[in-house]
Amino acid sequence: MKIRTKLPRSSGFTLIELLVVIAIIAILSAILFPVFAQAREKARSISCLSNLKQIGVAFLQYNQDSDEYFPGLYQGNWNSSTGRWMDSIQPYIKSTQVFNCPSDSNAANKYIPNRGLLDLSATNVGGFGSYAASNAYWGNGGNAGGSQWAGPMSGAQNVTDALPAIESPSTTFLAGDGNGSFQLSWAFNAQQPTAIDAASTPPNTLHGTDATNTNLEGMLVARHQNRTNVIFCDGHAKSMTLSSLLTTSAQTTTTCGTWETPTNHCGLVYFTRADDGQ
């Protein structure tokens, strides 16, 4: 009599089962990875907003120590990062990482404090950081007051108006996500941004041009899921769309001041919270 023996079944996966598992993993990855990426960018945006809030507090501390004036322009070498506004308020913050947005992938933008903080003629290492300040830091002769330093920083120019001259500090732009280039947001007289530039580098930025030679100046960058983080003269920070910061045609014909009085307000300085695109 012939006896048949039953072979034990293999405990491994069949090819079809393996392909099914791979397909399921691929589908889950396609669904979850974008969610994880969005969550990560949201966390970075929150961290960036926290940076700007700390910068706003430092601005106001400087403001209180300087007869309610904000830091003025320091005339450094055009082709270097000497005389940066961050060097004026960094002593109030201590940290240097605050000036670097976690979503800014350009390592060349990384801010490193000036060697010898009170001597702005010293050579800087590092870039301008991730944030662009309003044009109070460019070409504003101003009057006395506003700078608490002397000596090596005697080239400092002061802003014209102190904080009480600002009609609405809560809606007056102070600084925001920048491109790490020039530390100003836009220039003067009819050079205010009226459109979002999708072809610029980085793309989808808001920028003005130099009033005299049309060079692109500092840009606001929507690096946080098509939004940009900004801070206002009262110290509060928020996330906004670039379109909510566009100037109106009526404003482009006025001379752009700095933390200026209502009679000389320029585009991208005064706007209402209702315009933030939410």
Beta strands, then each sheet from edge to edge (+ up, - down):
strand 1: 73-74
strand 2: 131-133
strand 3: 156-157
strand 4: 173-177
strand 5: 205-209
strand 6: 216-221
strand 7: 228-232
strand 8: 237-240
sheet 1: 1+ 3-
sheet 2: 2+ 4- 7+ 8-
sheet 3: 5+ 6-
end
